[in-house]
Amino acid sequence: MTLSDITPSLALPRPDLAQESLAQESLALFGREGWLYLARLHHDPAGQDRLWLDAFEMTSGCWHQLLDTSLDPCPLAGASPQPGCRLSHDAAGARLLLEASTPRGRWLFSQETAGDPLAQPRLGGLQVSGALVAQLACDALLSAPSGLIGMRRDPQKPWRIAQLLDLDPTASTPRDWLGSLAPELAQGVTQAAIQGERLLLAVADAKSGFSLWATALETPDSGWHCLLERGAERYLHNREVFALCPQGETLYLAAGAAPEQRRPESAFFDYQGFELLRLEADGNWELLAGVPRVSPQGLKLPLSALGPGLGVRQREWRLLHAQDGQLILGATDEEGLRLWRSRDGEDWEALAQQGLEQIQEVRRCRMIACGARQAVLILDTAESDPNQAIRLWRLDLEQGAAS
Amino acid sequence: MIPDPLIILSPPRSFSSVVSTMIGQHPELYCFPELHLFVTQTVGDFLDRESKKENYSGSPGLLRALAELHEGRQTTSGVLRAGLWLHARRDWTIKALLDHLFERVAPRIAIEKSPITCMDAEFLAIAHGCYPRARYLHLTRHPVATRQSMGEFFSERKRLRSRHHAQASLEFDHLLLWYRMHRNILEFTARLPEGQVLRIKGEDLLSEPDRYLPQLAEWLGVRTDTAAIEEMKHPERSPYACVGPMPARGGNDGKFMRSPQLRAGRVREPSLAGLLRDTPIDWIAEPGVELLAAAGLQPMDSETIAAEVSALAQRLGYH
């Protein structure tokens, strides 16, 4: 496995990485087999709006510019007070869609040629259905067996999922999956994932610790079932689930309390770091890394033999990503950002930092799959140089281990 | 080879007598009564400290344990001999005395539980200094139930003592004692490796012993078979599960010694939020406030104290 810096020589605007599609910002990233697409929107209230689209080819390591255009008013209704752009794909998954919106209007570009990753996006050329409009308004898409579910986050509280909508083109009104959840739970949903035939939701709770809920996608009337509660018996030290990563029938979770949430001090003075958990298909859960404890399901000892923070207390969680049967974990400590990989959550192999240690103060990061075995790591750093604030790193999962 | 002990950490009135005695009934474990030893470095200092409490020969639990282990039974004459034996070893360190006790019960793992150890960070440091590889079981009980139990216990003690020692004292609500002692425990255990500490709610253990006792046994690395667990459900079989002989009648909670059987049924958890909402709490009584003022100090406001106690309760899984 190798890491290489692919940050383009552009001043990338800082996105809100808590939102999968960076909806409120003027940067969007999207991964497809062998390609990473990067859209930038420049909104100038006194001048013209401008939109760029670049594509990074994973095999050659080259950037290609696909679009550089000014935006003239105003082909679609629905102008947004906040400028932003989004990348998505059409229902068949063959054509890239690029939406941009500013206070002046809203534009939708689509690739004319299906299947060509370098096809130029054109304005219009696509029938704008209600389902497509709903899809484009989402911050992320979940692929369910019966179709797509769109996720929207609360613009005021981006950690919170505000809506989970069925994007069924035949339905007159999209179903909101949060509507069937108890209101006090629906207010705290932070993560959602689809695993097989079920939809999973993680609910943050500042007093009791997170809970994890599931419902059957085919029979939603059967209601929601609690899979884990009380922060998996760690109470409010597992205030929230940071990441939900399904791998086949197994579900991996990273949980803990974010630094800004560790209040009051009397509840967190002995907080020791994030945990990794694994939920099996039979409902049993295991502690992979964390604090040993008793539970109604039996004694839980960390199967990796590592404590919170993967063995280093106060190490801060940054990333948990599942791809190609592997888990990638990212965390920051005194040595900067560090990455590990594992196939089962029990044996963790440190990856060589290969330059990541040079990056001071990673604030947030996420990873986008660009095909089965390639991914791009996106880092939002505290770097004041606008050319260095957002960094992109290619991760090749096919390569041998490096540590 | 003396196995490293298990040290149970809890405030008083937290089920520690019944829980520690239950654990100690496992065939591979041995629970002592409250020894109160981790408060000084030497036996001489310990005896001087106990003398101030009118325990001139030592703490009742220690005297009972010495009598039991030296003579195989606890009698008044045996307790007196234990006291003489102890006074002859004033130069011993506390570690040497504990090693002597633990050697007597080896290869069983010794269990030490003395709530006073959690009163002061210094006492916890003494325990850790003596046995750096000891395991620690942090036993908790709901703050409201603990407060009520402490209130009943300490009011009786205060009534008895006031006959002889009438003086102003820093009187405070027992929720603050619950808070202070758990905070001491958490600050201490946070520095230990994860595998050395386990935390358990007393309510869970007593409500579902068949679910939680095997987990404790597994953590300690001892037998988890049905016969061993069944033994643990009979705390009344401990030699310390009864009132001791004069002049060492204590050593465990009085209620437990009078009725040591494990009771079946769910131990309910009251509501802390309800108590704080419905009951005006005098966190520090007027004499205490005056004492603080004389020292140039001012107590925190009630809302802040209530928030602190609530947060720590939630940290431990209580509401």
Contacts between the chains, C-beta under 8 A, distances in Angstrom:
chain1	res1	chain2	res2	distance
A	207	B	314	5.2
A	207	B	319	6.8
A	208	B	314	7.3
A	208	B	317	8.0
A	208	B	319	7.3
A	230	B	317	6.7
A	233	B	317	7.8
A	235	B	314	6.5
A	235	B	315	6.4
A	235	B	316	7.1
A	235	B	317	4.6
A	236	B	314	5.3
A	236	B	315	6.3
A	237	B	315	7.2
A	264	B	307	6.2
A	264	B	308	7.1
A	264	B	311	4.7
A	266	B	183	7.4
A	266	B	307	7.9
A	266	B	308	4.6
A	266	B	311	4.4
A	266	B	312	5.1
A	266	B	315	7.5
A	267	B	311	3.8
A	267	B	312	6.5
A	267	B	314	5.8
A	267	B	315	4.5
A	268	B	315	7.6
A	269	B	183	7.9
A	269	B	186	7.3
A	269	B	187	7.1
A	269	B	190	7.7
A	270	B	186	4.6
A	270	B	187	6.6
A	270	B	189	7.5
A	270	B	190	3.8
A	270	B	315	7.9
A	272	B	190	6.8
A	272	B	194	7.8
A	290	B	194	7.9
A	291	B	194	5.7
A	292	B	194	5.7
A	292	B	195	6.1
A	292	B	197	7.8
A	292	B	198	6.2
A	292	B	219	7.1
A	293	B	198	6.9
A	293	B	199	6.5
A	294	B	198	6.8
A	294	B	199	7.9
A	294	B	200	5.4
A	294	B	204	7.4
A	294	B	212	5.7
A	294	B	215	4.6
A	294	B	216	7.5
A	294	B	219	8.0
A	295	B	215	8.0
A	296	B	211	6.7
A	298	B	215	6.2
A	299	B	214	8.0
A	299	B	215	4.0
A	299	B	218	4.9
A	299	B	219	5.8
A	301	B	195	7.7
A	301	B	219	7.8
A	302	B	194	7.4
A	307	B	193	7.5
A	307	B	194	4.1
A	308	B	194	7.5
